[in-house]
Amino acid sequence: MCQAGRVSEWTALEDEAVRITRELIRIDTSNFGDGSGPTERAAADYVIGLLREVGLDPSLYESQPGRATVAVRIAGADRSAGGLVVHGHLDVVPANAADWSVDPFGAEI
């Protein structure tokens, strides 16, 4: 592949990563610590949809209603090698819009 092709491929991947990140930011998953927030379920469902689009089979786990975790297993080429865990979280601390110059869930860049 020529250099221009690689740059184009990386640009497309970057654009996709930014799009996905912005869409996730727009899902309010504020965790107030008392169960009164919107929960992570909508964000988890969004992530599950993305994983299914690329042929993976994700699982959803809820420690409490709406407190969602997504897991997916991707087999490696060498089954004797150790595994790799990539971890993240879907909830955020509450954001008071009055403290921000932009909408905290607007995903503005």
N, C-alpha and C positions, 0 to 999 in steps of 0.2 A: 504494500500500500504506500502511495506517495505521501509526502509530508502534509500536503493540503488535505488529503483524505483523512489523515489522523487528526488534524486540527478540527476538521468538520465533525468527525465522530465525537471528539471530546467536547466540542461546543454543544452538540446535541445532548450528550449525557449531562452536561452541566445545566442546560436548560430544563431537562426533565427533573433533575434533582431540585432545582429552584422551584419548579412548579409544584412538585410533591410537598416540599417543605412549606410553601405558602399555603397550600390547601390544608395541611395539618394545623398550621398556626391559626387558621380561620375557624377551627373547631374548638370551641371553648370547653376546656377540660379542667377548669378551676377546681382545685381541691381545698375546701375550707377546713378539712379535718374532722368535720362532724357529720359527714354524709349528706349535707345539704346542697352540694354542688351539682353540676350537670353530669358528672361521671366521665369516665374515659371510653364508654361503650361506643359512641359515635366514631371516635378516632380509631378504635380497634377495628370496627367494621370497615372503615376506609382502608386501613392497612391490609386487612384480610382480602379485600377486593383487589388491591394491587398485587398481592402475592399470588392470588389465583389467576390473575391476568397473565402471569409469566409461567404458569403451569405448576405452581407449588401447592401443597396441601396443608395450609396453616390450621392450627387448633386455637380455640378461644377458651380461656379459663377465667372464671370470676370468683374472687375471694369473697365478695359480697355482691349483691345485685348492682350491676353497672360498673363495678371496679374490675375492669377487664385487662387481661394480659393476653398477648398473642405470642405463640411459639410456632416455629417451623423448623423442620429438620431437612438439611440438604446433605446428601451422602457425598463423601469425598472420594477421590480416585483411589486412595490407599486406605483400606478399611482397618489396617493394623496401626495406623497413625492415630495420635490423640485427636480429640475433638477441639473445636473452637466455639466459644460462646460469645455472641455479640448481644449486648444488653442495652436497653434504653427504657425510657418511661414515657407514658402518654399524658400524665397529669401535670398541671402547672400550678404555681402559687397564684392566688387571686390577684387580679390586676384592677386597680381603681382607675377608670378612664380619665378622671379629673387630674390624675398625677402624670398623665402622658400628653405629649404634644400631638400624637397621632393615635388612632384606635389601636389598642394593644393586640387586638385580634384581626387587624386589617391586613397584616402581612405585607406592609409597604417596605420597599427596598430603597 
